[in-house]
Amino acid sequence: MGWKGQYTGHSREPTIILEAVASYDLWIWHAFFGLPGSHNDINVLNHSFIFTELAQGRAPPVNYSINGHDYTMGYYLADGIYPSWSTFVKAIPSPQGRKNSLFATTQESTRKDVEHAFGVLQARFAIVRGPARLWRTEALDYIMKACIILHNMIIEDECDANGAEDLDYEQVPESIPTTVFQEPTEEFSQFTTFIAVHEKIRNRETHSKLQLDLIEHLWQQYSEL
């Protein structure tokens, strides 16, 4: 979601993009907002901390099996502009065949959850629906974060009122180092592990394999109906 500025004398309106991860109940799990300079989805992704805990080994473990293959990292549904990383399952722009068409339709309909969350956020708070005008970036950051916090509080309150399933939204606490100094060999080991995880996140082969497994898995479920 982009928050456009409104400045006199400029031919283009500068835009600050909100990157968010939302689930089907519209709860916003992750939000990154306020990037100076040129903005697009890739620039925001490169500056975002969405995969920081995963790369540092502090993310909750995720293990699942799809179409007989095991995976150890979760994934996000994204549109075609995102890179082919193992942590993204992107839409198929021109699906060919019934299997790919079924997957494309299901992926795109499920991915609408985050757009729905953006729409609800803007409907609830007019301040993020209109232009940013002449506010400073720091003020815009506070406003957006406050609106997201209030939005999640409303979602949680509505879930309690409707008797819905109580999902655990508690954040995983950051690990606290027990020592101040570390041996160089241990530091080197942590660095190599960090690089290895980064390469695993950006693995294009795993990205393609996961998408194919999901296509087959979804088709098998559809065929059993």
KOLKE-226965 format. One line per 4 residues: number of its first residue (from 1); for each residue x, y, z of N, C-alpha, C, O. Coordinates in steps of 0.1 Angstrom, whole numbers, plus 2048, in hexadecimal, padded with zeros to 3 digits. Layout:
<rs>
NUM	X:Y:Z:X:Y:Z:X:Y:Z:X:Y:Z  ...
</rs>
This chain:
<rs>
1	808:7F4:800:800:800:800:809:80C:800:812:80D:808  806:816:7F7:80E:822:7F6:807:82E:7FD:7FB:82F:7FB  80F:836:804:809:842:809:810:84E:802:81B:851:803  808:854:7F9:80D:85E:7F0:80D:86C:7F7:805:86F:7FF
5	818:873:7F4:819:881:7F9:812:88B:7F0:80E:887:7E5  811:897:7F5:80B:8A1:7ED:813:8AE:7EF:812:8B5:7F9  81B:8B1:7E5:824:8BC:7E6:822:8C5:7DA:822:8C1:7CE  822:8D2:7DC:820:8DC:7D1:82D:8DE:7C9:837:8DE:7CF
9	82B:8DE:7BC:837:8E1:7B4:83E:8D4:7AF:848:8D5:7A8  839:8C8:7B3:840:8BC:7AE:837:8B5:7A4:82B:8B4:7A6  83D:8B0:79A:835:8A9:790:831:89B:794:826:896:790  839:895:79D:836:887:7A2:834:888:7B1:83A:88F:7B8
13	82A:87F:7B6:828:87F:7C4:831:874:7CA:82F:868:7C6  839:877:7D4:841:86D:7DA:838:864:7E2:82E:868:7E8  83C:857:7E3:834:84D:7E9:83C:845:7F3:847:841:7F0  837:843:7FF:83D:83B:809:834:82E:80A:828:82F:80B
17	83B:823:808:834:816:807:833:80E:814:83D:80E:81B  827:809:817:826:800:822:827:7F2:81E:81E:7ED:816  831:7EA:822:832:7DC:820:82C:7D5:82C:830:7D8:837  822:7CC:829:81C:7C5:834:819:7B7:831:818:7B3:826
21	818:7AF:83C:814:7A1:83B:808:79F:843:807:7A2:84F  7FD:79B:83D:7F0:799:843:7EB:78B:841:7ED:785:837  7E4:786:84B:7DD:779:84A:7CF:77B:847:7CA:786:845  7C8:76F:845:7BA:76F:840:7B1:777:849:7A6:77C:845
25	7B4:778:856:7AB:780:860:7AF:78F:860:7AA:796:869  7B7:793:857:7BB:7A1:855:7C5:7A6:860:7C8:7B2:860  7CA:79D:868:7D4:7A1:872:7E1:7A4:86A:7E5:79C:862  7E7:7B0:86D:7F4:7B3:867:7FF:7AF:86F:801:7B4:87A
29	807:7A5:86A:811:79F:872:81F:7A7:871:827:7A7:87A  821:7AC:865:82D:7B3:863:82A:7C0:85B:822:7C0:852  831:7CB:85E:830:7D7:857:83D:7DF:856:844:7E0:860  840:7E3:84A:84C:7EB:848:848:7F8:840:842:7F7:836
33	84B:803:846:846:810:840:850:81B:841:858:81C:84B  851:823:836:85A:82E:837:868:82C:831:871:829:838  868:82C:823:875:82A:81D:879:836:814:871:839:80B  884:83D:817:887:849:810:88C:845:801:891:83A:7FF
37	88A:84E:7F8:88F:84D:7EB:885:846:7E2:879:846:7E4  88A:83F:7D7:881:838:7CE:87B:82C:7D4:881:825:7DC  86E:82A:7D1:866:820:7D7:860:816:7CD:85A:81A:7C3  862:809:7D0:85B:7FF:7C9:85C:7F3:7D2:862:7F3:7DD
41	855:7E8:7CF:854:7DC:7D7:862:7D6:7DA:864:7D2:7E5  86B:7D7:7D0:878:7D1:7D2:880:7D9:7DC:887:7D3:7E4  880:7E6:7DA:888:7EF:7E3:883:7ED:7F2:88B:7EC:7FB  876:7EC:7F4:870:7EB:801:875:7DD:807:878:7DC:812
45	874:7D3:7FE:878:7C5:803:887:7C5:807:88A:7BF:811  88F:7CC:800:89E:7CB:803:8A1:7D3:810:8AB:7D0:816  898:7DD:814:89B:7E4:820:892:7DF:82C:895:7E3:837  889:7D6:829:880:7D1:833:887:7C7:83C:891:7C1:839
49	882:7C5:849:887:7BC:852:87F:7AF:853:87F:7A8:85D  877:7AC:848:86D:7A1:849:874:794:84A:86F:78B:851  881:792:845:888:786:846:894:787:84F:89C:77E:84F  894:791:857:8A0:793:860:8A1:787:86A:8AB:781:86C
53	896:785:871:896:77A:87B:899:76D:875:89F:764:87B  893:76B:869:896:75E:862:8A4:75C:85F:8AA:751:861  8AB:767:85A:8B9:766:856:8C2:765:863:8CD:75F:862  8BD:76A:86E:8C5:769:87A:8C2:75D:883:8C8:75B:88D
57	8B9:754:87E:8B6:748:885:8AD:74A:891:8AD:741:899  8A6:755:891:89D:758:89D:88E:756:899:886:759:8A2  88B:752:88D:87D:751:889:878:743:88E:87F:73A:890  86B:743:891:865:736:895:867:72B:88B:867:72E:87F
61	869:71F:88F:86B:714:885:85F:711:87D:854:711:882  860:70F:870:855:70C:867:859:6FF:85F:863:6FF:858  851:6F5:861:854:6E8:85A:847:6E3:854:83D:6E1:85C  847:6E0:848:83B:6DA:842:83F:6D2:835:84A:6D3:830
65	835:6CA:831:838:6C2:825:82D:6C4:81B:821:6C4:81E  831:6C7:80E:828:6C9:803:82C:6C0:7F8:837:6C0:7F3  822:6B8:7F3:824:6AF:7E8:830:6A6:7EA:837:6A2:7E1  832:6A1:7F7:83C:698:7FA:84A:69E:7FC:854:697:7FE
69	84B:6AB:7FB:858:6B2:7FD:857:6BA:80A:84D:6C1:80D  862:6BA:812:863:6C1:81F:869:6CF:81D:872:6D1:815  863:6D9:824:868:6E7:824:86A:6EC:832:862:6E8:83B  873:6F5:834:876:6FA:842:875:709:843:879:70E:84E
73	86F:70F:839:86D:71E:83A:85F:721:836:85A:71B:82C  858:72A:83D:84B:72E:838:84C:737:82C:857:73B:827  841:73A:826:840:742:819:835:74C:81A:82B:74A:821  837:756:812:82D:761:811:827:761:802:82F:75F:7F9
77	81A:763:801:814:765:7F4:817:773:7EF:815:77D:7F6  81C:774:7E3:820:781:7DE:81D:782:7CF:81A:778:7C8  81D:78F:7CA:81A:790:7BB:827:78F:7B3:832:78C:7B9  826:790:7A6:831:78D:79D:83D:795:79E:848:791:799
81	83C:7A1:7A4:848:7AA:7A4:852:7A6:7AE:85E:7AA:7AD  84E:79D:7B8:858:799:7C2:862:78F:7BC:85F:788:7B2  86E:78E:7C2:878:785:7BC:874:776:7BF:86C:773:7C7  87A:76D:7B8:877:75F:7B9:87F:759:7C4:889:751:7C2
85	87C:75C:7D0:882:757:7DC:87A:74B:7E1:86E:749:7DE  881:743:7EA:87A:737:7EF:86F:73B:7F9:867:732:7FD  86F:747:7FE:866:74C:808:85A:753:801:851:758:808  859:753:7F4:84E:759:7ED:847:74F:7E4:84E:747:7DD
89	83A:74F:7E4:832:748:7DA:82B:752:7D1:821:758:7D6  82F:754:7C5:82A:75F:7BD:81F:75A:7B4:81C:74E:7B2  817:763:7AF:80D:760:7A6:812:75C:798:81D:760:794  80A:754:791:80E:751:783:807:75A:77A:7FB:75B:779
93	80F:762:772:809:76D:76A:800:768:75F:7F5:76E:75D  804:75E:758:7FC:758:74D:7FB:749:74E:802:742:747  7F3:745:757:7F2:736:75A:7ED:72E:74E:7E4:732:747  7F4:723:74C:7F0:71A:741:7EC:70C:747:7F4:707:74F
97	7E0:708:743:7DC:6FB:748:7D3:6FD:754:7D3:707:75B  7CC:6F2:758:7C2:6F3:763:7C9:6F4:770:7C5:6FB:779  7D4:6ED:772:7DB:6ED:77E:7E1:6FB:782:7DF:700:78D  7E7:701:778:7ED:70E:77A:7E2:718:77C:7E3:722:784
101	7D7:717:775:7CC:720:776:7C6:720:784:7C2:72A:78A  7C4:713:789:7BE:712:796:7C8:718:7A1:7C3:71F:7AA  7D5:715:79F:7DE:71B:7A9:7DE:72A:7A8:7DE:731:7B2  7DE:730:79C:7DE:73F:79A:7D2:745:7A1:7D3:74F:7A7
105	7C6:73F:79E:7BA:744:7A4:7BA:744:7B3:7B6:74D:7BA  7BF:739:7B9:7BF:737:7C7:7C9:740:7CE:7C7:746:7D8  7D5:741:7C8:7E0:74A:7CD:7DB:758:7CD:7DD:75F:7D7  7D6:75D:7C2:7D2:76B:7C1:7C6:76E:7CB:7C6:779:7D0
109	7BD:765:7CC:7B2:767:7D5:7B6:768:7E4:7B1:770:7EC  7C0:75F:7E7:7C5:75F:7F5:7CE:76B:7F8:7CE:770:803  7D5:76F:7EE:7DE:77B:7EF:7D6:787:7F1:7DC:791:7F5  7C9:787:7EE:7C1:793:7F0:7BF:797:7FE:7BB:7A2:802
113	7C3:78E:808:7C2:791:816:7C9:79D:81A:7C4:7A5:821  7D5:79F:814:7DD:7AA:818:7D7:7B7:812:7D8:7C2:819  7D2:7B6:806:7CB:7C2:800:7BF:7C5:808:7BB:7D1:809  7B8:7BB:80C:7AC:7BD:815:7B0:7C4:822:7A9:7CE:826
117	7BB:7C0:828:7C0:7C6:834:7C3:7D5:831:7C0:7DE:83A  7C9:7D8:826:7CC:7E6:823:7BF:7EE:821:7BE:7F9:826  7B5:7E8:81B:7A9:7EF:819:7A2:7F2:826:79C:7FD:828  7A2:7E8:82F:79C:7EA:83C:7A3:7F5:844:79D:7FD:84B
121	7B1:7F4:843:7B9:7FE:84A:7B5:80C:846:7B4:815:84E  7B4:80E:839:7B1:81B:833:7A3:81F:836:7A0:82B:838  79A:816:837:78C:819:83A:78A:81D:848:781:826:84C  792:817:851:791:81B:85F:797:828:863:793:82F:86C
125	7A2:82B:85C:7AA:837:860:7AC:840:854:7B4:83D:84B  7A4:84A:853:7A4:853:848:7B2:85A:846:7B6:85E:83B  7BA:85B:851:7C7:862:850:7D0:85A:847:7D9:861:842  7CF:84D:846:7D8:846:83D:7D2:844:82F:7D8:83E:826
129	7C5:849:82D:7BF:847:820:7C2:853:817:7C2:852:80B  7C4:85F:81D:7C6:86B:815:7D5:86D:813:7DD:865:817  7D8:878:80C:7E7:87B:80A:7EE:87E:816:7E8:883:820  7FB:87C:816:804:87F:822:806:88D:824:80A:891:82F
133	804:896:81A:806:8A4:81B:814:8A8:81F:81E:8A2:819  816:8B0:829:824:8B5:82C:829:8AF:839:832:8B5:83F  824:8A4:83E:829:89E:84A:837:898:847:83A:894:83C  83F:898:852:84C:892:851:84B:883:850:841:87D:855
137	856:87D:84B:856:86E:84A:854:867:858:84D:85D:859  85B:86D:862:85A:868:86F:84C:868:875:848:85E:87B  845:873:872:837:874:877:82E:86A:86F:825:864:876  830:868:862:829:85E:85B:82B:850:860:822:848:861
141	837:84D:864:83B:840:869:833:83E:876:82D:833:878  833:847:87F:82B:846:88C:81C:844:889:816:83C:88F  817:84C:880:808:84B:87C:805:83D:877:7FB:837:87B  80D:838:86E:80A:82B:868:80B:820:872:802:817:872
145	815:820:87A:817:816:884:80B:816:88E:807:80C:893  807:822:892:7FC:824:89C:7EF:81E:896:7E8:817:89D  7ED:821:889:7E1:81C:883:7E1:80D:881:7D7:806:883  7ED:807:87F:7EE:7F8:87E:7EC:7F2:88B:7E5:7E7:88C
149	7F1:7F8:896:7EF:7F2:8A3:7E0:7F3:8A7:7DB:7E9:8AC  7DA:7FE:8A4:7CC:7FF:8A7:7C3:7F5:89F:7BA:7EF:8A4  7C7:7F4:892:7C1:7EA:889:7C1:7DC:88F:7B7:7D5:88F  7CD:7D8:893:7CF:7CA:899:7C7:7C9:8A6:7C2:7BE:8A9
153	7C6:7D3:8AE:7BE:7D3:8BA:7B0:7D1:8B7:7A9:7CA:8BE  7AB:7D8:8AD:79D:7D6:8A9:79A:7C8:8A4:790:7C2:8A7  7A3:7C3:89C:7A2:7B5:897:7A1:7AB:8A2:799:7A2:8A2  7AA:7AD:8AC:7AB:7A4:8B7:79E:7A5:8C0:798:79B:8C4
157	799:7B1:8C1:78D:7B3:8C9:781:7AD:8C2:778:7A7:8C8  780:7AE:8B5:775:7A9:8AD:776:799:8AD:76B:793:8AE  782:794:8AD:783:785:8AE:77E:780:8BC:777:776:8BC  781:787:8C6:77C:783:8D4:76D:785:8D4:766:77C:8DA
161	767:78F:8CE:759:792:8CF:751:787:8C7:746:784:8CB  757:783:8BC:750:779:8B4:753:76B:8B8:74D:761:8B2  75B:769:8C2:75E:75C:8C7:766:754:8BD:766:747:8BD  76E:75B:8B5:777:754:8AB:783:74E:8B2:786:750:8BE
165	789:745:8AB:795:73E:8B0:7A0:748:8B4:7A3:752:8AC  7A5:747:8C0:7AF:750:8C5:7BD:74C:8BF:7C2:742:8C4  7C1:753:8B6:7CE:751:8B0:7D9:757:8B8:7D7:761:8BF  7E5:751:8B9:7F0:755:8C1:7F8:75F:8B9:7FF:75C:8B0
169	7F7:76C:8BD:7FE:777:8B5:80A:77B:8BD:811:785:8B9  80E:774:8C7:81A:778:8CF:826:777:8C7:829:76D:8C0  82E:781:8C7:83B:782:8C0:845:779:8C7:846:778:8D3  84E:773:8BF:859:76B:8C4:863:775:8CA:868:77D:8C3
173	867:773:8D7:871:77D:8DD:87E:77B:8D7:882:770:8D3  885:786:8D6:893:785:8D0:89C:77E:8DA:89B:780:8E7  8A5:777:8D5:8AF:770:8DE:8B8:77A:8E4:8BD:783:8DD  8BC:778:8F1:8C5:781:8F8:8D2:77A:8F9:8D3:76F:8FE
177	8DD:781:8F4:8EA:77A:8F5:8EF:778:903:8ED:781:90C  8F4:76D:906:8F9:76A:914:907:76E:916:90C:76E:921  90F:771:90B:91D:774:90D:91F:781:905:919:784:8FB  929:789:90A:92C:795:903:937:793:8F8:936:798:8ED
181	940:78A:8FB:94B:787:8F1:949:779:8EC:946:770:8F3  94D:778:8DF:94C:76B:8D9:959:768:8D2:960:771:8CD  95C:75B:8D1:968:757:8CA:966:75A:8BB:95B:759:8B5  971:75E:8B4:970:761:8A6:96A:755:89E:963:757:894
185	96D:749:8A2:968:73D:89A:959:73D:89B:952:739:892  954:740:8A7:945:740:8A9:93F:74B:8A0:934:749:89A  945:757:8A0:940:762:898:940:75E:88A:936:762:882  94A:758:885:94B:754:877:940:74A:874:93B:74A:869
189	93E:741:87D:934:736:87B:926:73D:87A:91E:739:872  923:747:883:916:74E:882:915:755:875:90A:756:86F  920:75B:870:91F:762:864:91D:759:858:914:75C:84F  923:74E:858:921:744:84D:913:73F:84D:90D:73C:842
193	90E:73D:859:900:738:85A:8F6:742:855:8ED:73F:84E  8F9:74F:858:8F1:75A:853:8F1:75B:844:8E6:75D:83E  8FC:759:83E:8FD:75A:82F:8F6:74E:829:8EF:74F:81F  8F7:742:830:8F1:736:82A:8E2:737:82B:8DB:733:821
197	8DC:73D:835:8CE:73F:836:8C9:749:82C:8BF:747:826  8D1:754:82A:8CE:75E:81F:8CD:757:812:8C3:75A:80A  8D6:74F:80F:8D6:748:802:8CA:73E:801:8C5:73C:7F6  8C7:738:80C:8BB:72F:80D:8AE:737:80A:8A5:732:803
201	8AD:743:810:8A1:74C:80E:8A0:750:7FF:895:750:7F9  8AB:752:7F8:8AB:757:7EB:8AD:74C:7E0:8B0:74F:7D5  8AB:740:7E4:8AD:734:7DB:8A1:734:7D1:896:731:7D5  8A4:736:7C4:89A:735:7BA:896:727:7B7:88A:725:7B3
205	89E:71E:7B9:89B:710:7B6:890:70B:7C0:886:705:7BC  891:70F:7CD:887:70B:7D7:87A:712:7D4:86F:70D:7D6  87B:71F:7CF:86F:727:7CC:867:71F:7C1:85B:71E:7C2  86E:71B:7B6:867:714:7AC:861:706:7B0:856:703:7AD
209	869:6FF:7B8:865:6F2:7BD:859:6F4:7C6:84F:6EC:7C5  859:6FD:7CF:84E:700:7D8:841:703:7D0:836:6FE:7D3  842:70C:7C6:836:70F:7BF:831:703:7B7:825:701:7B7  839:6FB:7B1:835:6EF:7AA:82E:6E5:7B4:824:6DF:7B1
213	834:6E4:7C0:82E:6DB:7CA:820:6E0:7CE:817:6D8:7D0  81F:6ED:7D0:812:6F3:7D4:807:6F2:7C9:7FC:6EF:7CC  80C:6F3:7BD:803:6F1:7B1:7FD:6E3:7B1:7F1:6E1:7B0  806:6D9:7B3:802:6CB:7B3:7F9:6C8:7BF:7EF:6C1:7BE
217	7FD:6CD:7CB:7F5:6CB:7D7:7E7:6D0:7D6:7DE:6CA:7DA  7E6:6DD:7D1:7D9:6E3:7CF:7D0:6DB:7C5:7C4:6DA:7C7  7D7:6D7:7BB:7CF:6CF:7B0:7CA:6C2:7B6:7BF:6BD:7B3  7D2:6BB:7BE:7CE:6AF:7C4:7C2:6B1:7CE:7B8:6A9:7CE
221	7C2:6BC:7D5:7B7:6BF:7DE:7AA:6C2:7D6:79F:6BE:7D9  7AC:6C9:7CB:7A1:6CD:7C2:79B:6C0:7BB:78F:6BF:7BA  7A3:6B7:7B8:79F:6AB:7B1:797:6A2:7BA:78E:69A:7B6  79A:6A3:7C8:793:69A:7D1:785:6A0:7D5:77D:698:7DB
225	782:6AC:7D1:775:6B2:7D4:76A:6AC:7CC:75E:6AF:7CD
</rs>
